Amino acid sequence: MRDKETSVFETLNAVNVNENKKKKNNLDYLSWAWAWAELHKLYPDATSKVYETDQGINYWNDGKTAWVKVGVTVDGLEHIEYLPIMDFKNKSIPINNVTSTDVNKAIQRGLTKAIARHGLGLYIYAGEDIPEEETPQPPKLYVVGKDKKEFDEQKLQVLVNKMVSIAGKQYGATLDEQKNWLKIPLDEAYNAIESFVDDKKEAEIEASKDSMMQDSLPNQ
């Protein structure tokens, strides 16, 4: 028999769940069925509720991803869990890919976590909301130009800025052209400026040839 002077949270939080927790993707979790049965051993009148939208749908979405809303009431106090609908990697599933199975799994997990808010197994979720340490990513590399030169993002950004300036000062690129190059992806900008400069150089060579030919013609 539980002590009536002990709060619901204290009673449930004192339950050792270590032997019943499972691990998935390096995270500990409890079976919803075990958690519900354990809750009812101590609080037989506990109830749960899966909330639905006004249209009777048992999940919500923002047009991109979705989540469920599950409540558990113990001794008149309801705790509600809002849980994203996630894949096996604990990543939100795009709304167009969500299936009824995904929703059902999210509801079961939401039930377990709503129970945990009352104290049962809450300690195994400690730290779950701490952001994971980001793994350093190698710099993105770009292969650009006729010579297929390779640059990391920072160096290419510096180079593109210089190319824009040169194209404007030496090859007559308009301000609109320069602004556009600075807006598009770096590799596209590099290739576009290189092509622009090549065309200008070729035009200058042709103009020079025409001028030389004109100069070589005998005066009429």
C-alpha positions in Angstrom: 0.0 0.0 0.0 1.3 3.4 -0.9 1.5 6.2 1.7 -1.3 8.6 1.2 0.9 11.4 2.5 3.3 10.8 -0.4 2.6 12.7 -3.6 1.9 11.0 -6.9 5.2 12.2 -8.3 7.2 11.0 -5.3 5.6 7.6 -5.4 6.1 7.1 -9.1 9.6 8.7 -9.2 10.7 6.2 -6.5 10.0 3.2 -8.8 13.2 1.6 -10.1 12.7 1.1 -13.8 16.2 0.1 -14.7 15.4 -3.6 -15.2 12.6 -2.7 -17.6 14.2 0.0 -19.7 15.4 -0.7 -23.2 17.9 1.0 -25.5 17.5 2.2 -29.1 19.9 4.4 -31.0 21.8 4.9 -27.7 18.7 6.3 -25.9 17.0 4.5 -23.0 13.2 4.1 -23.2 10.4 2.3 -21.5 7.8 0.1 -23.2 4.4 1.9 -23.2 2.6 -1.3 -22.1 4.9 -1.8 -19.1 4.7 1.8 -18.1 0.9 1.8 -18.3 0.6 -1.5 -16.3 3.0 -0.2 -13.6 1.0 3.1 -13.3 -2.2 1.2 -12.9 -0.8 -1.0 -10.1 -0.4 2.1 -8.0 -3.2 4.3 -9.5 -6.0 2.1 -11.0 -8.1 5.1 -11.8 -5.4 6.7 -14.0 -6.7 7.6 -17.5 -5.1 8.6 -20.8 -6.3 10.6 -23.8 -5.2 10.9 -27.3 -6.2 14.4 -28.5 -7.6 15.0 -32.0 -8.0 18.0 -34.2 -11.4 19.5 -34.9 -11.5 17.3 -38.0 -11.0 14.1 -35.9 -7.4 13.5 -36.9 -5.2 12.2 -34.2 -2.1 14.3 -35.1 -1.3 17.9 -36.0 1.0 19.3 -38.7 2.5 22.6 -39.8 2.7 21.6 -43.4 6.2 20.3 -43.0 6.2 17.9 -40.1 3.7 16.4 -37.6 3.2 15.7 -33.9 0.8 14.0 -31.5 -0.8 15.2 -28.3 -1.2 12.6 -25.5 -2.5 13.3 -22.0 -2.4 11.1 -18.8 -4.4 12.0 -15.8 -3.5 10.7 -12.3 -5.5 11.8 -9.2 -7.1 14.5 -11.2 -3.9 16.0 -12.5 -3.3 15.8 -16.3 0.1 16.0 -17.9 0.3 16.4 -21.6 3.1 15.3 -24.0 3.5 16.9 -27.4 5.7 14.5 -29.4 7.0 14.8 -33.0 6.3 12.0 -35.3 9.8 10.6 -35.9 11.7 7.9 -37.8 14.0 5.3 -36.4 16.8 7.9 -36.2 14.6 10.2 -34.1 14.3 12.7 -36.9 11.0 14.3 -37.8 9.3 12.6 -40.7 8.2 15.0 -43.5 4.4 15.3 -43.5 3.9 13.7 -46.9 5.7 10.6 -45.7 3.8 10.1 -42.4 2.0 6.8 -42.2 -0.6 5.5 -39.7 2.0 3.2 -38.3 4.3 6.3 -37.6 1.4 8.0 -35.9 0.6 5.0 -33.7 4.2 4.6 -32.6 4.4 8.3 -31.7 1.2 8.0 -29.7 2.6 5.0 -27.7 5.8 6.9 -27.0 3.9 10.0 -26.1 1.8 8.0 -23.6 5.0 6.7 -22.0 6.5 10.2 -21.7 3.2 11.7 -20.4 3.4 9.0 -17.7 7.0 10.0 -17.0 5.9 13.5 -16.4 4.0 12.1 -13.4 7.3 10.6 -12.2 7.5 7.1 -13.5 10.9 6.6 -15.2 11.4 10.4 -15.6 15.1 10.1 -14.7 15.9 8.0 -17.7 14.9 10.9 -20.0 17.2 13.3 -18.1 19.5 14.9 -20.7 17.4 13.9 -23.7 16.7 17.5 -24.4 20.3 18.5 -24.3 21.5 19.3 -27.8 23.8 16.7 -29.2 27.4 17.7 -29.7 27.8 18.5 -33.3 30.3 16.4 -35.2 32.8 18.7 -37.0 32.1 18.6 -40.7 34.9 18.8 -43.3 34.8 22.0 -45.3 32.6 21.9 -48.4 34.7 21.8 -51.6 33.9 23.3 -54.9 35.4 22.3 -58.3 35.0 25.2 -60.6 36.2 26.8 -63.9 37.6 25.4 -67.1 40.7 24.2 -65.3 38.6 22.4 -62.6 40.2 24.1 -59.7 39.2 23.1 -56.2 38.5 25.5 -53.4 36.9 25.3 -50.0 33.9 27.6 -49.3 35.8 30.4 -47.5 38.5 30.7 -50.2 36.1 30.5 -53.0 34.0 33.3 -51.4 37.1 35.6 -51.3 38.0 34.7 -54.9 34.5 35.4 -56.2 34.4 38.8 -54.5 37.7 39.7 -56.2 36.4 38.4 -59.5 33.3 40.5 -59.3 35.3 43.6 -58.6 37.7 42.9 -61.5 34.8 42.2 -63.9 33.3 45.5 -63.0 36.4 47.7 -63.1 38.3 46.1 -66.0 35.6 44.4 -68.2 32.6 46.7 -67.9 30.3 44.5 -65.9 27.2 46.4 -64.8 26.1 46.9 -61.2 23.1 44.6 -61.8 25.4 41.9 -63.1 27.8 42.2 -60.2 24.9 42.1 -57.7 23.5 39.0 -59.3 26.8 37.2 -59.1 26.9 37.9 -55.4 23.5 36.4 -54.9 23.9 33.1 -56.7 25.8 30.0 -55.4 29.5 30.4 -55.3 30.3 27.8 -57.9 27.8 29.2 -60.3 29.1 32.7 -59.8 32.7 31.7 -60.4 31.8 30.0 -63.7 29.5 32.8 -64.8 32.2 35.5 -64.2 34.9 33.4 -65.9 32.6 33.0 -68.9 31.8 36.7 -68.9 35.5 37.7 -68.8 36.4 35.2 -71.5 33.7 36.6 -73.8 34.9 40.2 -73.1 38.5 39.2 -73.8 37.5 37.5 -77.1 35.5 40.5 -78.1 38.6 42.7 -77.4 40.8 40.4 -79.5 38.3 40.5 -82.4 38.1 44.3 -82.2 41.8 44.6 -82.2 42.1 42.4 -85.3 39.5 44.5 -87.1 41.4 47.6 -86.2 44.7 46.2 -87.4 43.0 45.2 -90.7 41.6 48.6 -91.2 45.0 50.2 -90.5 46.6 47.9 -93.1 44.2 48.8 -95.9 45.6 51.3 -98.4 44.1 54.8 -98.3 41.5 55.4 -101.0 
